[in-house]
Structures are given as C-alpha cells and as structure tokens.
Amino acid sequence: MTLMKQELLRNLPKVDELIRDKRIEVLMEKLPREKVVDLVRDAVNSLRIMILEDKISDSDSFSYDLAVETAVKEAEKAMPGSLRPVINATGVVLHTNLGRASLSEKACERVMSVAGNYSTLEYDPEKGERGSRHSHVEGLIKKVTGAEAAVLVNNNAAATMVVLAALGKGREIIVSRGELVEIGGSFRIPDIMEESGAHLREVGTTNKTRIGDYEKAINENTGALLKVHTSNYRVIGFTEEASLSELRTLGEKYGLPVIYDMGSGLMTDLSRWGVREPVAGDGLRSGADLVLFSGDKLLGGPQAGIIAGKKDLVDRIRNHPLMRAFRADKMTFAAMEGTLEDYYDKETALENIPVLRMITESYDSLCDRALKLKVLIEDIPGSQFSASVIDTDGAVGGGSAPDAVLRSSACAVDCGNISAETAERFLRSGAVPIVAIIRDGRVIFDVRTLKDEELYVIRDRMAELASAGEKQA
Ligand SMILES: *Cc1c(COP(=O)(O)O)cnc(C)c1O
C-alpha cells in the first residue's frame, strides 16, 4: 500500500465525530438516531472503499465534508422510505412494477379513515355483535355486477385458487387448451390447478375448442367448466371458442357450475376507447355461475380478487378454510368500498377513478399536457435541452387488453451534451423517482400517466440535471 493510501485511510473521519456535526444532528429530528448512525458509518465505509480502489488518490479532494455530504445525501433518499411514490412517465396505465392502479380520492380517504383507528371491520355496531368483513363490499359488488353474492380475497390468483379448491378438489375441471394462460410469470392455470387439488382436464386445441370438446370430456368425476379470459395475449386467425351461453347450457344439462376467470374486472364498457375487455356483469349475464377478477386492474381499486355469482357457490367458497389464509385486510376493504362507490354514477366514474380517467382521456387533452411540459422544460434557464411534442402508442398494461393501442402524446427531450441514459438514471435517483423511457437517444415523458402537478416536479428535476451536467462539463 502506498504511503498516500495509508495517509488517506488514517485521516478518515471518525463516526463519533461526524454524528456531532450540526448537519448530521438535524437529520436525527427526521430519522431514527440508529438509522443516521448507520448512514454515517456507510458513508465512511464507502470512502474507505474508494481509497482502496484508487478512486480517491488526491488528499485535497478528500475530506471530512465529503463524508458528511454523502451521509446527508443518503439520508435524504432514505427519508421518504423504501416503498414510496414514483412519477410514472411511461404511459403504461396499469404498470405492475409501479403498483398497478392508483386509487381514487374517495378510496384514499377511506383508507386514511380506518388505517389509524379501530374500525367496523368485523363488527356490526347496530347489533353490537360480530359482523363479516365481506359485508362492507358485498352489497356494492352485487349492485355493480348484478351478482347474487360476492366475497373478496387478496388477489385474483387467490380467488382462482380458493374457487378451484372449494368446487374442484379431487375432481376434474375442464379447460380449453387455448386458455391455459400464464400471467406475470408466476400465475399459471395448470400450476394453480395442481396446488388447489383439482385435476386439469384439457380439451380442444390452442386455436379451436368447440362446445362438443367439453361435452366429450364430461364424466362422473367432473367438478366444473372453467373459462379463462386470455387477458395478456390474443389468438388470431382461424380460431373458435365455446361461448359462455353454450357453456351454461352444457353446465345445466350435467349440473356443473361454469366458472369464468375474467382477469380484469372491467365494470363499464370501454370499447369506445379501443379497450375490448369483457365487462364483469356481462360475464354473469352471459352464463357464468361465478366470475373472478382482480381489484387493481381495470376496476381501478386496491390489490384484491373478487369472486361473484350464485349464492350457493359463493357460500361454499366463503366457508372454505383457505379463505382465512387469503383474507384481505381493512385497508383493502376500505379502498374497495370507496372505489366501488365511485361506480354509482358511470359517467363520473370515468372522471373519478384514475385508471379510467387515464384510459379515456382525449388525444387533444393529452397533446395540451405534452405541450405544457415541453414549454416548462425549454424554459429551464441555461440548459441545452430541446423538447418536442410527439405521438406515442400507450398501453393499458397489467396484462389487460394487449391489443388496445392508446394513441397518446409525449414530450421528447434531447438533453444536449448529457446522454439520454445519464438523464434517465438521474431522473430515477431522486427522492421521488421519475420513471421515463429512452427512445432514439431522447428521454420520453408520456403524459397519459402524468398529473398536472407532476409536470412541475419533472421540470425541477430536469433543472437539477441541467446544473449537475454543467458542473461536470
Ligand atoms: C391478472 C390475471 C390473474 C391474476 O390476477 P392477480 O390479481 O394479479 O392475482 C388471473 N387470471 C387472469 C385471467 C388474469 O388476467
């Protein structure tokens, strides 16, 4: 080791000394003392590593202040917590990595009101006795979908699992080969089926399955007919599938329930906006005895799985032991109640539920917002950024409506002497990460998933990037 290195290592500031620094002391008002001490220790350690790896060799560039600054910077990042908001500039409305649906104001208010208080989760204040957690949303689900009964679990994967376990354990469930879906890498119909104890009975082919294929497979051990919506892909060309009404007729003939895993939980028709997904209530009206769907896809609510349909079937599921393992918590019920109340009025639902608002926003209105961002970015003093408004193809995302292209508008920024990769990384590294896209050497902000107030946050962060870039240059 060189003398210089030894000298630098010897001069590393002491943790005890650093935590008495005023700049570090103020951090302890906002973060736990232990956490601040850890951050300071990490800062000193990273300096030590930099010295050992020859990243710091000049004694002038290394000081006590650098350790303080590093710790303060890390503390600022740690302050908002690990799970925190991000700004989604990808234009993907249901971004699974970014928490799928943002909740409506009403849903958020309901969560706030029960989160820090005791609640009526399983209490009936009128009778003064125990109530059911499902009662808070069952009436609303019945109203929106027309179902006789409904229950709510943690997600649609859990819904599928408990339905198959309750209605199909030890029996055969008939599914078309064209509908053996995989969603998000870990939800696979054949695997869920196996875990539930039901036996998968595949019929038909990938592209064509007729009602006669189901009928031929029915035997004394058949438990149910399952239809799965192919949410994240489409089979096109020469295709054929059995309709729900054909399945119902067959189910009635043999006394078998028809279960329909719909995936998305769309509550109101969006075909005018190019989103051709089945509406939950239509699934029941067209012949399903039970429909299952997610709460945080096109429904626009919290992560949840909803099981709705015939009362005798829902009751069997409600009493299954897995329900205890899959039950959702008070925050989920509160958010779902608020979201479903937003559906009382279908027109205002399109405005009040963020997922629906984003999908149905007009192209003109999106262009206006992209233009606003362009002007904000171009007005950043002293930057070399040039921005333009471009057309983009947005997506619903979250494994919903894979063929729907949402014509959208974006602000594309050429960052001058700063590369798009550097800019994109910088945008992600703030206290509120901004997730943008890189295309053709430019940073793209798709405005469909941006709120007006977020445009200013993006502008401020871009201004920081401009001045950071200037320092480097
Ligand atoms: C998304 C989806 C699921 C899984 O739902 P989660 O709520 O993510 O668990 C199951 N089935 C279908 C058809 C889906 O589209």
The ligand as an SDF file (V2000), in Angstrom:
LIG
                    3D

 15 15  0  0  0  0  0  0  0  0999 V2000
  -54.2750  -10.8900  -13.9570 C   0  0  0  0  0  0  0  0  0  0  0  0
  -54.9610  -12.1790  -14.0330 C   0  0  0  0  0  0  0  0  0  0  0  0
  -54.9050  -13.0740  -12.9620 C   0  0  0  0  0  0  0  0  0  0  0  0
  -54.1130  -12.7870  -11.7290 C   0  0  0  0  0  0  0  0  0  0  0  0
  -54.6830  -11.7240  -11.0200 O   0  0  0  0  0  0  0  0  0  0  0  0
  -53.8920  -11.0510   -9.7860 P   0  0  0  0  0  0  0  0  0  0  0  0
  -54.9010  -10.1270   -9.2100 O   0  0  0  0  0  0  0  0  0  0  0  0
  -52.7040  -10.3620  -10.3810 O   0  0  0  0  0  0  0  0  0  0  0  0
  -53.5140  -12.1370   -8.8560 O   0  0  0  0  0  0  0  0  0  0  0  0
  -55.5720  -14.2560  -13.0780 C   0  0  0  0  0  0  0  0  0  0  0  0
  -56.2680  -14.5790  -14.1970 N   0  0  0  0  0  0  0  0  0  0  0  0
  -56.3310  -13.7360  -15.2500 C   0  0  0  0  0  0  0  0  0  0  0  0
  -57.1040  -14.1590  -16.4640 C   0  0  0  0  0  0  0  0  0  0  0  0
  -55.6930  -12.5080  -15.1930 C   0  0  0  0  0  0  0  0  0  0  0  0
  -55.7570  -11.6730  -16.2340 O   0  0  0  0  0  0  0  0  0  0  0  0
  1  2  1  0
  2  3  1  0
  2 14  2  0
  3  4  1  0
  3 10  2  0
  4  5  1  0
  5  6  1  0
  6  7  2  0
  6  8  1  0
  6  9  1  0
 10 11  1  0
 11 12  2  0
 12 13  1  0
 12 14  1  0
 14 15  1  0
M  END
$$$$
